[in-house]
């Protein structure tokens, strides 16, 4: 008897998936001119047709300034109908659609209201409570990053405690936004420094 759960139906919040195969977000570079293209449609409907329960359209910025490549989406009215068409095409193949939203901007003017909300500071579910008082230029961000972070290989290994064998626990349910594990990259130890800076 096969006890593999991969091909069994699964409830993900209010969504029922036909199995547990999910195509995670991986940048496709098929949003030419920052709009969903026929290639993007064909790609995701093929994933759905191939049996995946859900396919994730990758990197859609919530602002225009968060786009770093021409092939990335950003939220604006002109793409609404194309996204609906893409979603309908995925649904017609029996799968669900999701989208990876991101916020990366050089002009941050948002207020994060409470911990656990989707914020710009911190990773995953551990967003920090911060009110930004001014616009940040690229130069401001570079200065802050260079003054507060070291990107040497040895420092990254030490800061993230990468010599500790924790990877088995990360094999399921992702690497970010984990409340069940004490992961070093989820720490908000730079928040006080950032508050002084902004």
N, C-alpha and C positions, 0 to 999 in steps of 0.2 A: 504494500500500500504506500502511495506517495503522500507524504505529509507536507509537501512544499506549499507554502501559502501564496507564492507569487501569482498563481493563476486563480486565486479566490477573490470574490467581491470584497470591497473594503469601504467602510464609511470614513470619510475625512471631513470632520465637522458636519455641515449639512449636505455634503456632496457624497454621492455613492459612486465609487469607481468600479469599473468592470473587472479590474485586477489590480495588482500592486506595482505595475510597471509604469514609472513616471519618467518622462524625459525632462531632466533638470535643465536649468538655465545655462546656456553656453552661447556666447555671442555668435550669431549667424552671419552678420555683415550683409544682410539682404534687404535693408530698409533704405533703398537708394533715395537720396534727397530727403532723408529722415521720415519717409512714409512707408507703410507696408507695401511690398511689391508682390507681383505674381510669383516670383521665386520664393518669397517668404511663405506665401499661401501654399504653394506646391510642396514645400519642404514639410511644413507642419501637418498638412492633411495627409501626406505620405506616412509620417510618423504615426498618426492616428490610425490610418488604414492598416499599418503594420501590426497593430494590436496594442499599442500603448494605451493605458487608461487615461493619462493626462500628458499634455505636451506644454512646455513653458517657453513662451516667446521671451527672448533674452534682451536684456537691457533696454529699458524704456525710461528715460529721465523724466522727472516731474517738471523740469524747467528746460527751456532752450539752452541756457548756459551750462547745463549739465552734460551736454553732448560733446564727446571728444572725437568722434569719427562720423563721417558722412553716412555710414550704414547703420546708425543708431536711431531709434525712435525717441521722440519726446512728446509729451501730452499736449495736444492742441486740437482745436475743433476740426481742422481739415482732415485728421486721420480717423475720426470717429466711425464713419461709414466703412472704411477699409478694415478697421479692427473688428467691426461687427461682421463683415463678410468673412474674415479669417476665422472668427469664433464660430460662426454658423457652419463653415466648411469642416472644422474640426468636430463639431457636434454631429454633423451628418455622417461622419465616419465612426460614431459611437464613443468618442473620447471627450474629455473635458479639456478646457483651455485655461492656462494661467499665464501671468505676465510678471516678469521681474522688474519691479520699480526701483529706481535709484534716485538719490539726490546728491549731486556733486555740482557745486556752484561756487564761483568766486565772489558772488554777491549774496551772502547769506542774510536774510532778513526774517528769520522764523523764530518763534518762541516755542520751546518744548515745555509743555505744561506739567507733565508728571513722569515719573520713572515708569518704564515699560511701554511708553508710547513710541511711535515710530519717529525717531529723531535723527538729527544730523550728527550728533556726537555720540560715540560709542558704537558698538557693533551689536546687531541683533536686538534682543529684548532688553538690553541694559542701557537704554538711552539716558543721558544725563539731563538734569534740570539746569538749564542755562538760558539766559536772555542775552541776545547779541545786541549791543548798543550802536554798532556802526557797520557800514559796509566794509567788507574785507577785499583788498586788492590781491592780485596774485603775489605781489611783493610781500604783503603782510603775511600771507599764508606761508610762503617760503621762509620768511624770517622766523615765524613761530615754530614751524616744523624743524628748521635747522638748529634752533636754540633749545628745543625740548626733546628731540629724538636722535638717536644714533642708528644709522643704517649699516653699520659694519656687520659682517656675517657673525662674528663672535658675539656681538651685543644682541643681535636678533635671537641667536641660540640661547643666550643667557636670559634675556628679558621674557621670552616665551617658554622658557624651560623645556626646550625641544629635546633634551637628552633623556627626559622622563618618558618611559614607554606607555603612552596614553592612547595610542592610535587604535587599538582594538575597540575601545569605548566610542570612538568617533566613526566607526565603520557604518553605523546606522544612525539615522536621524540628523545628519549634517554636522557641520563644524561650528556654526555660529548660532547665537541666540539660545544657547543651552543653559537652562537653569539647574539641570540635574548634575552637572559636572563643574568642578572648579577649574575652569580653563583660563590660562593666563591672558589670552587675547580678549577676554570678556571684561577684564578689570578696567576700571575708570580712574586709574591712579594719576592721570594727567589733567583731570578736570579742574582742580584748583589752579594749576598753572595757566590753563586756558582762560579761566575766569579773570585772572589778573591781567591777561593780555587783551581781552575784549572788553 
